[in-house]
Amino acid sequence: MHEGSCHCGAVRYAVEGTPEKAIECNCSHCQRKGLLLWFVPRDALAIREGGESLAEYTFNKRVIRHQFCPTCGVQPFSFGQDKSGAEMAAINVRCLEGVDLDAIERVPVNGKDF
């Protein structure tokens, strides 16, 4: 179990699993924010605090619901579905506490062409 939060701490969450790989997408959104995304089943994510205050952003095909703290602007996770329709969460591993980012394999994704 990993704990995470936005920068100001208003949004706190826990996620089950160990991030071994993270997507590094070059789309206009992910690149500008520097997101490193670890995809997990939606039920692996438990929002502990601040879920009711999250703001949401969608763009392009509007299939990923990017969640961010309206106070500090940090995006700790997003919601969407995999190809089979299963609910997923994309965890921004940069928001997890105690995770060695250098130990996580980065998988480049060419999101510019989506």
VENZI-V690163 format. One line per field, one symbol per residue. ss: DSSP state (~ for helix, > for strand, _ for the rest). psi: psi as a letter, one per 30 degrees, with the letter a starting at -180 (. if undefined). Layout:
# VENZI-V690163
ss = ???
psi = ???
This chain:
# VENZI-V690163
ss = _>>>>______>>>>_____>>>>>__~~~~~~___>>>>>~~~>>>>>_~~~_>>>_______>>>>________>>>>>_____>>>>>>~~~>____~~~_>>>>>_~~~_
psi = kkkllaefgekklkkkakjfkkkjkgleeeeefhkjkjklkeffkjjekgeffklkkllcfhfkjkklkfeffkjfllkakaffgkklkjkjfffkkgkjfffkkkjkkiffg.
